[in-house]
Amino acid sequence: MRKLTQITTIVLALFFIVPSVHAQKFGYINSQQLMQDIPEVKEANSNIETFKSQLQKKGQDMVKNLQAKYADLQKRQESGEIAPKQLEGEAQKLKDEEAALMKFEQDSQQKILKKSEDLIQPLMDKINAAIKEVASEKGFDYIFDYSTGFVLFADESTDVSSLIKAKLGL
């Protein structure tokens, strides 16, 4: 009986002591705010917007050109300047041009996405490296992103955004 009491006491002591020895340290950041504070991100976003505007302008010019060709063909048809067989060939050319315009729009979206990834990914890698360094240096087991909405409560003292900003030189 005495042995059973000793074993029970030891097990209970270990049960309460071990978790406190291995207490986990949590922190959080607001990645949206962090991204807004990084000058390179602002510059990258500006470059992406400029690139997007250039592609949109080119697309708009292509649309205007195509509309002008359709209007000209319609005008020639109404005035009887074009034979039905020739009209059919011209209409097919315009349909082909329209398909090329649709392809241009799809390709433009892919190019914008690719440019965004090319410019933003190195910055994300830099931020993630800074997060890992801060976590390692300060002994954090987990760092959550407050901006994703998955953190239901966080004590402000666990906000490590300032440490990440310092690591990034901001």
GIUR-V72057 format. One record per residue. N is the residue number from 1. RES is the residue in one small letter. PSI is psi in radians with two decimals (NA if undefined). NEAR is the number of other ideal C-beta (glycine too) atoms within 10 Angstrom. Layout:
BEGIN
N_RES_PSI_NEAR / N_RES_PSI_NEAR
END
This chain:
BEGIN
1_m_-0.74_5 / 2_r_-0.69_6 / 3_k_-0.70_7 / 4_l_-0.68_8 / 5_t_-0.72_9 / 6_q_-0.78_10 / 7_i_-0.75_10 / 8_t_-0.74_10 / 9_t_-0.76_10 / 10_i_-0.78_10 / 11_v_-0.79_10 / 12_l_-0.71_10 / 13_a_-0.80_10 / 14_l_-0.66_10 / 15_f_-0.67_9 / 16_f_-0.48_9 / 17_i_-0.79_10 / 18_v_-0.81_9 / 19_p_-0.62_10 / 20_s_-0.49_7 / 21_v_-0.61_6 / 22_h_0.55_8 / 23_a_2.37_8 / 24_q_2.56_9 / 25_k_2.21_12 / 26_f_2.65_15 / 27_g_2.94_23 / 28_y_2.78_21 / 29_i_2.87_24 / 30_n_1.68_18 / 31_s_-0.54_18 / 32_q_-0.80_12 / 33_q_-0.73_12 / 34_l_-0.79_20 / 35_m_-0.64_18 / 36_q_-0.44_11 / 37_d_-0.14_15 / 38_i_2.05_17 / 39_p_-0.63_8 / 40_e_-0.55_14 / 41_v_-0.73_17 / 42_k_-0.75_12 / 43_e_-0.75_12 / 44_a_-0.77_20 / 45_n_-0.65_15 / 46_s_-0.75_11 / 47_n_-0.69_14 / 48_i_-0.76_17 / 49_e_-0.70_11 / 50_t_-0.80_10 / 51_f_-0.77_16 / 52_k_-0.75_16 / 53_s_-0.70_10 / 54_q_-0.78_11 / 55_l_-0.68_18 / 56_q_-0.72_13 / 57_k_-0.78_10 / 58_k_-0.73_12 / 59_g_-0.74_14 / 60_q_-0.69_10 / 61_d_-0.70_10 / 62_m_-0.70_16 / 63_v_-0.81_14 / 64_k_-0.76_10 / 65_n_-0.77_12 / 66_l_-0.74_15 / 67_q_-0.70_10 / 68_a_-0.70_10 / 69_k_-0.72_15 / 70_y_-0.76_15 / 71_a_-0.74_10 / 72_d_-0.74_12 / 73_l_-0.72_18 / 74_q_-0.72_11 / 75_k_-0.76_11 / 76_r_-0.62_14 / 77_q_-0.78_16 / 78_e_-0.57_9 / 79_s_-0.09_8 / 80_g_0.33_7 / 81_e_-0.17_11 / 82_i_2.38_16 / 83_a_2.66_10 / 84_p_-0.70_7 / 85_k_-0.75_8 / 86_q_-0.67_13 / 87_l_-0.74_15 / 88_e_-0.77_11 / 89_g_-0.75_11 / 90_e_-0.70_17 / 91_a_-0.67_13 / 92_q_-0.71_10 / 93_k_-0.73_12 / 94_l_-0.64_15 / 95_k_-0.67_10 / 96_d_-0.71_10 / 97_e_-0.66_14 / 98_e_-0.71_15 / 99_a_-0.68_10 / 100_a_-0.64_12 / 101_l_-0.75_14 / 102_m_-0.73_9 / 103_k_-0.72_10 / 104_f_-0.75_15 / 105_e_-0.75_14 / 106_q_-0.79_9 / 107_d_-0.64_11 / 108_s_-0.77_17 / 109_q_-0.73_12 / 110_q_-0.68_9 / 111_k_-0.71_13 / 112_i_-0.77_16 / 113_l_-0.76_11 / 114_k_-0.78_10 / 115_k_-0.72_16 / 116_s_-0.81_16 / 117_e_-0.74_11 / 118_d_-0.62_12 / 119_l_-0.63_18 / 120_i_-0.61_16 / 121_q_-0.77_11 / 122_p_-0.59_12 / 123_l_-0.69_16 / 124_m_-0.69_13 / 125_d_-0.71_10 / 126_k_-0.75_14 / 127_i_-0.79_19 / 128_n_-0.66_11 / 129_a_-0.73_12 / 130_a_-0.69_20 / 131_i_-0.79_23 / 132_k_-0.70_13 / 133_e_-0.79_13 / 134_v_-0.75_23 / 135_a_-0.73_18 / 136_s_-0.82_9 / 137_e_-0.66_10 / 138_k_-0.02_12 / 139_g_0.48_10 / 140_f_2.36_20 / 141_d_-0.60_11 / 142_y_2.46_11 / 143_i_2.13_20 / 144_f_2.76_17 / 145_d_1.93_15 / 146_y_-0.54_17 / 147_s_-0.26_15 / 148_t_-0.27_10 / 149_g_0.11_7 / 150_f_-0.18_9 / 151_v_2.03_14 / 152_l_-0.54_5 / 153_f_2.49_4 / 154_a_2.26_14 / 155_d_2.30_9 / 156_e_-0.40_6 / 157_s_-0.26_7 / 158_t_0.05_17 / 159_d_2.03_15 / 160_v_0.23_21 / 161_s_-0.73_20 / 162_s_-0.60_11 / 163_l_-0.70_20 / 164_i_-0.76_24 / 165_k_-0.73_17 / 166_a_-0.71_12 / 167_k_-0.57_18 / 168_l_-0.09_18 / 169_g_0.48_7 / 170_l_NA_13
END
